[in-house]
Amino acid sequence: MEGRIKLDGCGYDVTTSSQLCISTINSYYQQVLSYGRERRVILESVTHDNYCVLANTLAAHFISSSDSSRASYLLLTAKSHLEHATLYEKLVFNAISYLMSEDRDDDVAVELHSKLLKEFPRDLVSLKRAQVLCFYMGRPDLSLSLVNQVLPQNEGESYVYGMLAFPLLELGRMKDAEIAAKRGFKINNQDGWSQHALCHVLQYECRFREAVKFMEECSSSWSSYSSFMLTHNWWHVALCYLEGNAPMQSVLEVYDNYIWKELDKTDAAVPEVYLNAVALLLRICIRDELDFFGDRLQKLADCLAVQANWYLEWHLDVLTVWALAKTEHVSKAEDLLKGLRDRILRMTKKKQQIMQKGMMLAEALFAYGRGDYRHGLELLGPDFDANDCKIIGASNEQVDVFNEVWYIMLLNSGDAMKAIEAIEKQIEKRDGAAFLWRLLERGYKLAERPEAGIANEKAKGYESAYFN
């Protein structure tokens, strides 16, 4: 068996007779860490050695969301050869097979990955997989703990710093996140995750012009990115234009040329494009600028009405409910809501409790789309905080729009005092966001308070500061 042991790109033992199998696994590692669009390369590894436990396990995980029967077959193949596998392969198999189980407990899945990383800390792909799991749990604290666990053994690796920066910014540690992202970018300026993390920080701190300049300078490196990473980075650029009060034409051009246009590619991951498209259009709607975008929401909603695009991502489903309710697809929105309720009923009791906030958010977005603001407010409650809804699989920046939906519904329902209280609290964190000052001005006017003039001057100052 020793003659069949080869080292993978992390330097860990893998049982295989094929160097091509190892090379393909290493290519997959690179694709995952760089958010490349050629992650399917892992499926080639099993053609080079269909007995390799690591190859079968990684291939099973990759294809699990699109072909569950093939994924099950690959996992069974891996299991049948476990007796010949190395300790590294066995721990990867244990972590992934549990992750793919229907009734998994997410905390146990994280613990299995933590155990794997304690033994094999240079496996950044397993770290990435664990961090994605933490993301969907809404647990950046766990994600940070995992990356700190392996950081001493990976100090020269570029990708680890983007993976460090992201949970830091999700925890509000913006200065630390900026340092980490810049370190990753310095080691490898093609690292899209470090670029993305730095943009998050700049955007949160209302450094919109700086963020756009940085991202546009980086954009030449994005052509090899997955549909999600490519369109998501451009989504951030569009948001910086929008929040920085750039001409709406700039936002529209990003939507048309860098988000929607991705669908022209034969290998586009369509739902990933839809997610960033609908997330941007909701922001446009909140700012009453949908007319400038013509029929784009209707065109997108027609696509989202196709049920093949449902139940892939909770975040996409929640946004889809809004888009369908806002357009002529109300009955489809109701069907999607019913389907989401049914899916929750099939979850474990623990998972049901966790996902209730996601369900509540979807129902509130339906009410918002239909203009039923009072019902939307009843659903969200008087102490709504969008950060409590991160379990739909969304970052602070992505869920923040739901806070803005809540502010709008409060204002439209005449609850000026609650709106003022919530918006002032948010402005303490993001003083340079002109749109928040405009909402606050509206609240003050509704409450007939003299501070409306101050809010107006603040808004005008920031509106002219960034791109005008």
KAQUI-V287731 format. One record per residue. N is the residue number from 1. PSI is psi in whole degrees, -180 to 180 (999 if undefined). OMEGA is omega in whole degrees, 0 to 359 (NA if undefined). Layout:
n = [N:N]
psi = [PSI:PSI]
omega = [OMEGA:OMEGA]
This chain:
n = [1:2:3:4:5:6:7:8:9:10:11:12:13:14:15:16:17:18:19:20:21:22:23:24:25:26:27:28:29:30:31:32:33:34:35:36:37:38:39:40:41:42:43:44:45:46:47:48:49:50:51:52:53:54:55:56:57:58:59:60:61:62:63:64:65:66:67:68:69:70:71:72:73:74:75:76:77:78:79:80:81:82:83:84:85:86:87:88:89:90:91:92:93:94:95:96:97:98:99:100:101:102:103:104:105:106:107:108:109:110:111:112:113:114:115:116:117:118:119:120:121:122:123:124:125:126:127:128:129:130:131:132:133:134:135:136:137:138:139:140:141:142:143:144:145:146:147:148:149:150:151:152:153:154:155:156:157:158:159:160:161:162:163:164:165:166:167:168:169:170:171:172:173:174:175:176:177:178:179:180:181:182:183:184:185:186:187:188:189:190:191:192:193:194:195:196:197:198:199:200:201:202:203:204:205:206:207:208:209:210:211:212:213:214:215:216:217:218:219:220:221:222:223:224:225:226:227:228:229:230:231:232:233:234:235:236:237:238:239:240:241:242:243:244:245:246:247:248:249:250:251:252:253:254:255:256:257:258:259:260:261:262:263:264:265:266:267:268:269:270:271:272:273:274:275:276:277:278:279:280:281:282:283:284:285:286:287:288:289:290:291:292:293:294:295:296:297:298:299:300:301:302:303:304:305:306:307:308:309:310:311:312:313:314:315:316:317:318:319:320:321:322:323:324:325:326:327:328:329:330:331:332:333:334:335:336:337:338:339:340:341:342:343:344:345:346:347:348:349:350:351:352:353:354:355:356:357:358:359:360:361:362:363:364:365:366:367:368:369:370:371:372:373:374:375:376:377:378:379:380:381:382:383:384:385:386:387:388:389:390:391:392:393:394:395:396:397:398:399:400:401:402:403:404:405:406:407:408:409:410:411:412:413:414:415:416:417:418:419:420:421:422:423:424:425:426:427:428:429:430:431:432:433:434:435:436:437:438:439:440:441:442:443:444:445:446:447:448:449:450:451:452:453:454:455:456:457:458:459:460:461:462:463:464:465:466:467:468]
psi = [-28:-33:-16:0:126:156:134:-176:-19:-11:18:150:132:134:109:152:-1:120:-30:-36:-47:-44:-40:-40:-42:-38:-39:-44:-48:-41:-43:-48:-28:4:42:165:11:35:-18:-10:-25:-25:-24:-26:-36:-18:-26:-31:96:4:-10:120:-44:-44:-49:-39:-48:-39:-40:-44:-42:-42:-1:-33:-18:-23:82:-34:-41:-38:-42:-41:-45:-40:-39:-38:-45:-45:-37:-16:12:-31:-24:-2:158:168:-41:-50:-39:-41:-37:-44:-46:-44:-45:-41:-37:-40:-34:-5:145:-41:35:153:120:-35:-39:-40:-41:-42:-39:-38:-37:-41:-43:-45:-25:-38:-35:73:-12:0:81:-21:-40:-35:-45:-44:-42:-38:-36:-42:-46:-36:-46:-14:-10:35:73:-23:-43:-41:-43:-39:-41:-44:-35:-30:-34:-5:-42:-29:1:28:-23:0:132:-43:-27:-25:-33:-37:-25:-41:-38:-51:-30:-45:-32:-25:4:8:70:-40:-42:-39:-40:-42:-46:-46:-41:-34:-44:-41:-36:-39:-41:100:1:0:104:-29:-35:-42:-48:-43:-41:-38:-41:-48:-50:-41:-46:-39:9:32:62:-45:-43:-41:-45:-45:-45:-48:-39:-33:-31:-19:-22:-18:3:-6:-27:1:157:160:-40:-52:-40:-54:-28:-40:-40:-32:-42:-41:-46:-40:-38:-40:-46:-49:-26:7:35:163:139:-24:-34:-40:-44:-41:-38:-45:-49:-46:-22:-13:-66:-35:-21:-28:-16:-18:139:-25:19:138:94:-50:-32:-34:-44:-38:-49:-32:-50:-31:-37:-41:-30:-41:-39:-42:-45:-31:10:39:14:-32:-34:-26:8:-130:18:-38:-41:-42:-42:-43:-36:-38:-43:-18:-15:122:-17:-20:5:158:24:-39:131:-40:-47:-41:-44:-45:-34:-41:-45:-49:-41:-40:-33:-26:-153:14:42:-43:-34:-39:-40:-39:-42:-42:-44:-42:-38:-40:-42:-38:-39:-39:-25:-3:165:159:-41:-45:-36:-45:-41:-43:-2:-35:-35:-40:-43:-42:-42:-43:-36:-37:-32:-47:-42:-44:-32:-4:14:75:-37:-41:-38:-41:-38:-40:-44:-29:170:-14:35:138:115:-25:-21:-9:16:-12:-8:-7:57:147:172:-46:-38:-36:-17:-29:-29:-29:-42:-37:-43:-44:-46:-43:-36:-47:-44:-23:-1:9:72:-41:-43:-41:-45:-46:-46:-42:-40:-39:-40:-37:-28:-29:-35:70:-29:8:104:-37:-39:-38:-35:-41:-39:-41:-44:-41:-44:-42:-42:-37:2:46:143:-17:-6:-39:-39:-44:-38:-44:-40:-48:-46:-39:-45:-34:-30:-4:-29:-54:5:999]
omega = [182:179:180:180:177:180:174:184:176:183:183:184:177:178:177:176:189:173:177:176:179:181:180:176:179:176:178:177:182:180:180:185:181:185:180:182:181:181:178:180:181:179:178:185:182:175:178:176:184:175:185:182:182:180:181:182:180:178:179:180:181:188:187:183:183:182:187:181:178:178:179:179:180:179:177:177:178:182:183:181:183:183:179:185:174:178:179:181:181:180:175:178:180:182:184:181:177:179:182:182:186:185:184:169:186:179:178:179:177:181:178:177:178:178:178:184:175:179:187:189:180:180:183:176:176:174:179:179:179:179:176:177:178:179:180:173:186:185:176:178:176:180:179:179:181:182:176:179:185:186:182:181:185:187:179:183:181:189:184:184:171:179:173:185:188:177:177:181:177:178:178:181:191:181:177:179:180:179:181:181:180:179:177:180:180:179:182:183:175:183:184:182:174:176:182:180:179:177:176:183:181:181:180:182:176:175:193:180:179:180:180:180:180:184:179:176:179:193:179:180:188:187:181:183:173:180:181:186:179:184:179:176:177:175:177:177:180:180:178:173:184:181:179:176:173:176:183:178:178:179:180:180:176:180:184:192:187:176:182:182:177:181:178:183:184:181:181:172:193:181:179:177:180:181:181:178:183:177:178:183:175:177:179:180:182:180:178:181:182:180:180:181:174:184:186:178:179:179:179:181:177:178:182:178:178:189:177:180:181:172:176:180:177:180:178:180:180:179:178:177:178:183:180:180:182:183:186:184:185:181:176:177:178:177:180:178:179:179:178:177:180:180:178:180:181:180:172:181:180:181:178:181:181:188:178:179:176:179:177:180:179:181:178:178:174:180:179:179:180:181:180:190:181:178:177:179:177:180:184:178:186:183:184:173:185:179:177:184:183:179:174:181:183:179:175:181:182:180:184:179:180:170:180:174:180:178:182:181:175:180:181:179:177:180:187:186:178:179:180:180:182:183:178:179:180:180:176:179:186:184:185:181:184:183:178:177:177:177:179:176:179:178:179:179:180:180:180:180:185:182:180:180:179:179:179:180:177:181:181:179:180:180:181:190:194:187:183:NA]
